[in-house]
């Protein structure tokens, strides 16, 4: 099942951040490896679509992440 959301935080040096799902609930962790295609660097405020899986510790993380809009330079 795919979800839509907005990238709320991003640490470019460490390659991860958190997505705020449109349907509410807790933010979902996203690692740079979770992006299906690289369309520029992820940017805070970027609209994304993603799937959710559980990591080995049972925490939610995003996978197969795609941009709904291209990241704006800046």
Buried (B, 14 or more C-beta within 10 A) or exposed (E): EEBEBBBBEBEEEEBBBBBBBEEEEEBBBBBBEBBEEEEEEBBEEBBBBBBBEEEEEEEBBBBBBBBEEEBEEE
